[in-house]
Amino acid sequence: MEKKPNALQEWKKGFQNAEKGKKGKFLVEFIKTHEDLRQVVFFFLFSLLCFAAEMASFYAIYYICRSVSYDAPFSWFVFDYTATESGGQGGFLAFLISTAIAQALTFVLNRKKTFNANNNVVFSAIMYAIMVVIIVVMNAALCGIIKDGIASAMLRGNCGESITDFISGTVSKMVGGALAWLISFFTSKFVIMRKKKEPTREKREESV
């Protein structure tokens, strides 16, 4: 019995055989007909959109707070906003509000468009809020550990403070962001935004 090609092999063959000028159309149709791939693509695109909304709202609130001198050093739990560039209380407020805006937008878009969820919306919203809080706390703690570890190693290697701060900060945020994305996608797909199978006609008739 001939082995059925996997999705990657199917894509390669179809893309190579697609007529010139129609490869883009083939790619769109391929994504539409492969549900898992479609979900990954949509989740990624919506993540970019929500990230843009988060950044725009963050900097708007951040600079408003700085303009009214709402920038006293702030530290609580795993959140450290004591450095001058962090924005203090205003930076933390900007973080909270921008995160809430981005996550609310993410929830609505992914529930309706990515996963086509039909499970209980109240359950989904509560579970999503819990997941976001866990990810935010975990990310703040993990990024701090990664950044401190990289910074210590670089400083022992006589690297400059500015380049050390840039590299350690960038790497820690990339690792934290990738991990948060993976956790969010799989938890949303399999737990929070599940699509229940509709009962078949036979089962509906049996229940009557």
Secondary structure, 3 states (H helix, E strand, C coil): CCCCCCHHHHHHHHHHHCCCCCHHHHHHHHHHHCHHHHHHHHHHHHHHHHHHHHHHHHHHHHHHHHHCCCCCCEEECCEEECCHHHCHHHHHHHHHHHHHHHHHHHHHHHHHHHCCCCCCHHHHHHHHHHHHHHHHHHHHHHHHHHHHHHHHHHHHCCCCHHHHHHHHHHHHHHHHHHHHHHHHHHHHHHHHCCCCCCCCHHHHHHHC
